[in-house]
Amino acid sequence: MKNRDSAVRPLPDVGSDATTGAIGRLEWVGMEGIALPVCFDAGGGEMQRTAAKVDMFVNLVRAQQRGIHMSRLYLLADAHLGGEPVDAASLERLLRAFLHSHEGIADRACIHLRFEVLVRRAALRSSNHGWRAYPVCLEASLSEHGYRFELGTDVVYSSTCPASAALSRQLIQQQFAEAFSPGASLDHAAVMAWLGSEQGIVATPHAQRSTAHLRVRPAPDASLSLIALLDRAEHALGTAVQTAVKREDEQAFALANGGNLMFCEDAARRIQQALEGDPGVAGFNVRVAHHESLHAHDAVAHASGGALEHVSPAAPFQALPW
């Protein structure tokens, strides 16, 4: 019987062959939506292991080569992302490994990771705590222009309309004038009872859940903390959504909404000022959307600062590749 091993021949690799069709350099070639585990420190000193969706690309500079080595990208990402915490430095090492594995074929690489992290949040008044899930987007590229790293996340908050609040106050004033004659003496107990009734508060301003999309580029040599970024944005807004809520927390949230009336323009400027005052941030883009309860559409505002380029309002946060 013939020895099967002696008949084994190298497996064909047509991807490395010269193309027999059209030729040309390609800006980006790679894979999208790869499922991989990652470890990430949100800034509290504790690593979280979570599932990520990963997009990875290199360019193709050899015009006559048919394709890149996609399996090399996958295996490198699996080894790097599963073996060390994900941050700016580790992603730069991974991108350099991408280019080393495609020497002579590619001179640019990029990667885009999307996942969620859990952050423990305290209630406003009670002693309770609860978990908030925040989305995280890490984007990194390596090219002849150097290395670039950016972090994106969302802050969800409540926005109460200032115009609606003013109109509601006017209706309450009118209701008060009808309930209490201008010339009559006011009875304190009667006024207190009226204020606590549904007839007294005849109108309430409209409020809605709103979202601030943040994209930040850290300053050189700065370690960007996700939790610090979230805290800065949520403090500027004053009405971040809550987790565990008792009645005293709900009342405190209502008070916070009353003291933080805002249009989408106000919200965008608040976050803009907060990020401009952060020495660890080299540049940022902000997009806020108020998912209106009055309208069937959103009210949207954009702001930016520092080293991030202007982006189109129709597509404010384009995923990699750049």
N, C-alpha and C positions, 0 to 999 in steps of 0.2 A: 504494500500500500504506500502510495506516495506521501511523503511528509508534508502536511498542510502548511507548516511554518515556512517551508522553503518556497511556497507559492505566494506568500504574502507580499504585496507590493505597497508602496506609499500611497496613502489616500490622496485623491486629487484635490487641489486647492485652486479652483477656478477664480476665486476672488482676487488672488494675487497675480493672475495672468493679465496681460495687456488686453484692453477691451477691443473687440472686433467691430464695435458700433461707433456711436458718437464719442468724441473725446472732449475733455474739458475739466478744469479745476472746479471743485465743489466747495461751497462755503461751509456747510456742516453736514456730517453724516453720523448717525448713531442710533440710539434706542430711546424710547419714551415709556414711562409707566412701569418700570421694573420694580418689583416688590423686594425690599431689603430691610433687615433690622438695623437700627442705628441707636447709638447711645448719645444722649445730649444732656448737658447741664444747663438748665434755664437761668442759673445765676444764684441758686440757693445752696450750691455745694453738693448737691445730690444728683447722681446720674440716673436718668430715666431711659429704659430700653423700650423702644416703640417701633412700630412698623412705618416705613416710609415708602413713598413712590419716588423713583429716581429717574431723571432724564440725563443722558450723557452723550456727548458729541466730541468729535474732532473734525477738522477740515480735511480735505483731500487735495493736496497740492500737486501730486503727480497726475498730470492730465490723462495719461494713457493707462493708468492703473484702474482696474475694474471696480474694486471696492476696498474697504478698510477691514480690519480684523475685529469684528464686533465681539467675538468671544473673549478677546484679550481685555477689552473694556469691562465686560461683565465680571470676569474673574478678578481683575484688579479692584473693582468697586466692592465686590463681595469680601475680599481680603481686608481692604482698608477700612471700610465702613463698619464691618463687624468686629474689627480688632482694636479700635481706638475711638475715643470720644470725637464726635463731629464738632469741628470749629473751623475758624479761618485757616489756621496753620495746617490742620490735617487735610483739608480739602485742597490746599495748594500742593501738598505732597502727592495727593492722588492725581491731580491734573498733570504734574510733572511725570508721574509714572505712565499716564496715558500717552504723553508725547514720546517718552523713551520707548514705549512698546510700538510706536508707529514712526520711528526715526526714518527720515527720508520721505515719509508719506504725508505727515501732518506737522504743522507748526503752531496750531491753536487748539485749545481744548476748553470745554465748559461742562458744568454740571449743575443740576437743579434738583433740590430735595424738598419734598412736601410731607409734613407729618404734624401730629398734635402732641402737645405736652400738657400735663395736669399741674395746676398751681393751686396751692391751698390759700383760701381767702377767708378773712375774718368777717363776721357780720358787723353791721353798722353800730348796733347798740348792745345786743345780747352777747353772751359768751360763746355763741356757736361759730363753727367754721364749716366750710364746704369746699368742694373742688370745682375749679373752672378749667375747661379745656380750651386752650388757645392754639390756633393754627400757626405753624411756623413754615416759612419758605426760606431756604438758604440757596443762594445763587453765587457761583464762582466761575471766573474765566481766567485763562492764562494765554497771553498772546505776545506779539512783539511790543505791545504797549505796556506790558507788565501784568501783574496779578490784580484782580478785582474781586471783592467779596461784598455781598449785600445780604441783609436779613429783612424779611417781611413778616408781618403779623397783623392781626385784627384786634380792635378793641370794640366791644359792644356796649352801648350805653343808652340811656333814655334822654330824649330831647323834648322839652316842652316849648311850644311855640309862643314867642313874646307877643305877637299880634293877637293870637287867640286868648292869651291871658288878659290883655288889655280889654278886649271885647267882653270877656267874662266878668271882669271887675265892673265894667259899666252896667251890665245887666244886674249885678248884685246891688249896685248903688240905686238903680231904679226900683228894684224890689224892696229895698230898705225904705225908700221914700214913700212907697205905697203902704208899707206896713206900719210906719211911724210918721204921724203928721208932723210937719215942720214946726208948728207952734206948740205942740204938746210936750210936756216934760217927759224925759226918758226914764223908764224904770230899768235899772241895771239888770235885775234878774230876768226881766222880759226880753231885753236885748240879748243877753247871754243865751237864753233858751232859743231865741229866733236864730242866732248864729249857728247853733248846734243842730238846726232842723234842715230838712231837705228844701223847705220853702225859702230858707235864708240863703243857702248856697245854691242858687237857681241855675248857675252855669259853671262849667269847669273847662279849662283850656285843653285842647287836644295835645296829646303827647304820643310818642312812638318809639319803638326800638330802633336804634340807629347804629351804624357801623363806620368805624374809622379804619381804613386800610393804611398801614404804615410800611414804608420801605426805607431802610436806613443803611448808609455806608459808614462803617466805623472809621474814626480818625486813625492815622498811622500809629501802630503799636498800642492801640487801645483795645482792651478786652470788653466787648459789648455784652452786657447782661440783659437777657430778655426780660427778666422780672423788673429790673431797673427801668427799662424802656416802657414797659406796661404801666408801672407805677407812675412814671412821669406823665404819660398821656392820660391815664385815668384821673389823676389828681387835677390836671388842667381842666378836664371836662366836669368832674364833680358828681357825675351820676352814672357810674359804671354799674352794669347789671349785677345782681346779687346771687348768692347761692342759698345757704340756709337762712330762712327768714321767719322770725317771730313778729308779733304785732308791733313791738317797739321798734324793730328794724324797718318794718314797712312804713311806720309813721316817720321815721328818720329819712327814709328814701323819698317820701312825699315832700318833706321839708327841703331836702337837697334839690329836688326838681323845681320847687318854688323859688329857690335862691339861685338857680342856674338856668334861667330862661335863655334859649339860644336858637337862632337860625343856623342853617348849615354853614353860613359864612362865619358866624361867631365860633362855631366848633372848630372849623379849619384853622382860624387864626389863633385860637387858644393852643392847639397842638403845635402850630408853627412856632409860636413864641417859646413854648416849652422846649422844643428840640433845638432851636437856635441858641438857647442858653446852656446846652449840654456840650461840654468840651470833648466828650468822647464820640461825638457825631460829626463826621466830615460833610455829609450831605444827606438829604432826605426828600422823599415825595410823600404827600398825604392826600388821600381821597376820602372825604366823608360823604355818607349817603344817609339821609333821613327818610326812612320808609314810611311815608306819611299815612296817617289815619284819616286825614281830610281828603286827600287826593288818591287816585289810583296809580300815581307815579311817584318817583323819588325826587327829593331835592338834593342836589349834589354840588359840592365845592372841592376845589383842588388847591393845594399849596405846596411849595417846595422851597428848598434852601440848600446852600452849600454846593457840593461838587456833583450832585445828581443832575443829569440833563433833563430838559423839559420833555414831557411825554404827552401824547395825544389824549384829550379828554375822553375820546371814544374807547381807548384801550390803555388805561393808565398804568397797568402793571403787566407789561408783556413778560411772559416767561422766557427763559433762555431758549435758544441761543440768541446772543446779542448780534 
